[in-house]
Structure formats: structure tokens, C-alpha cells
Amino acid sequence: QKQPTFFRYAGAHFFQALALLCNRTRATITDGLIEFDASHFISGQVVSSDALAQESNEAMRLFIYNAATSFVQSLAMIRDVTHSNSITSGLLTNFDFSVERTINAVNRTVYAIQSHLQVFSDPSSNCSCEDTPLCTVPTHVDEDYLFAVPGIRRGCYIVEALLQSDLHCFYNQSCIDALHSA
């Protein structure tokens, strides 16, 4: 693998993607709250406190459902478009490029750029970005493979790796210390 796929090189991008997901979540909730605040409950009769509580609970349940659905649909569209259009990651996590030099028939040097889809392998799997954008493997701090970062994955796209990561290293001070000293 190229160096940019290791945590030392891609960690900042990983956290930028996490921040973008958090911002998108916040925006989705804010938009939903604006819509929710614009709604009204009007009744031609006096409503019992139980009926009002039930109506309020249903409105809240619907708000949560709509916000979650909106976020999931937005994220799914981004993921699908990115993969189906074979968008190359700026960190070359899904494609790798090489330059091939040849001499043509008139004795001129010709350069050709070749793209190669990445394959992620570990002892339990061998997955190609050509088949699925969901390929991930545990990430290591760097190409020496001395320290695997617990709970962090790397793969075809940072967003896909992030969604398959559980970040548990960052809830454990000794793991953070080990990562810092690695």
C-alpha cells in the first residue's frame, strides 16, 4: 500500500471526514427543527393531557425518524455516486497509478499512465475496490506495521473506512498514549 493509506499520513483526513459527518448531522437536525417549529397542533376541542402527550410523542418520533432518514439517504447518495463514478480518492486509497515508459517504433520515448484498483488484504480477507467500496482492513500507524490502531479501519474511501471504524482507541488514554508515541 502507498504511505497515504496509513494513519500517520491519512489520520488528519480521517478526522476531517468525521467532522464533516458531524456537521452534516447537525445541519440535518437543524433543518428538521426549523420544519418542526413551523408545524402547529390545532384542535377544535379541549384535548386531555394524555392525548396531548401522545400527540407530542408522535410528533417527536416522526421528527427523529425524518431526520435520521434524511441523513441516511443523503449519505447513501454520496456513497453510491462516488463509487459508481469511480471517483479517485485524493489519497489514492482506491486507485494507484504508475507511469510506464516505452520506446515506440520511431525511437521516441512514450509515457503511459496506468491505473490499478487497490486490493485490501489481511489474514481474513482479500477485497478489491473494483468489486465493492466497502473493502477495509485494520490500519497501522505507518508502513512498518508495528502498531495497529485499535478500532480504526482503512479502505477504498475514507468515508467507508470511517463508517466501519468504532474509534474505541480514542476512548482509552493508554491507547492514545501508545498512538502518540508510535
Beta strands, then each sheet from edge to edge (+ up, - down):
strand 1: 95-103
strand 2: 109-117
strand 3: 119-122
strand 4: 125-128
strand 5: 136-140
strand 6: 148-155
sheet 1: 1+ 2-
sheet 2: 3+ 4-
sheet 3: 5+ 6-
end
